[in-house]
Amino acid sequence: MLGPLLVAGFVLVADASAALLGAAVVTLAGTSAVALGRVMRGWRPHPHDSHAKGLGPLRVSGFPALLVCVAGLGIAFGAAGVTVPAYATEYHRWRRGDAWPAPCSRCGGSAARPAASGSAPGRRRGT
């Protein structure tokens, strides 16, 4: 939860490359702290005779349902993280008059919209 705030702070103080470098440094520091911790140093592998055979945890009742739920949540949160910024971008482009209304780009006409509105990549309006 702190990561996006740190990246935004780096962007405000410097630029996007500093934010990327800062995120890499913080990630390396966090990974090193976990890897060098007491719990990780005390970890020992399981004996060789305890390997899962066949489907392993998929044979436990309820595990496939859990996978379906986790996949659904991942798709939902991932889709929201993509569609909300895309909708906001399209909405502001529409408000400026650069493109069709954002809902039209979500209803199957998204491939034809840029060509029809003259905003295809690499083309300028009126040229």
Residue, then its C-alpha position, 0 to 999 in steps of 0.5 A: m500500500l505504501g508503494p504507489l505513494l512512494v512512486a508518486g513522491f518520486v515523480l513529484v520530486a524528480d521524474a519517472s526514471a527516478a521513480l523507477l529507480g527508487a522503486a527498484v531500490v526499495t524492492l531490493a531492500g525489502t527483498s533483502a530484509v526478508a531473505l536475510g531474516r531469522v525465519m528464512r535462515g531457519w527454513r529447511p526443506h521437507p524430506h524427499d519422501s514427502h513429495a506430492k504425487g499426481l494432482g497433489p493439492l488439487r485432490v483436496s476437496g474445496f481447492p479447485a473452488l478456491l482456485v476459481c474464486v482467486a482467479g475471478l478476483g484476480i480478473a476483476f481487480g486486474a480489469a478494474g485497474v485497466t478499465v478505470p484509467a482507460y475510461a478516464t483517458e477516453y472521457h477526457r479526450w471526448r470532452r476535448g472533442d478529440a474522440w467519440p464518447a468513451p462508452c462507444s469505445r467499449c461496445g465493440g466499435s473500438a477498432a473502428r473508432p480511431a479511423a472514423s474519428g481521424s485519431a488513428p495512431g500516427r495521423r493528425r486531425g485535419t492533415 
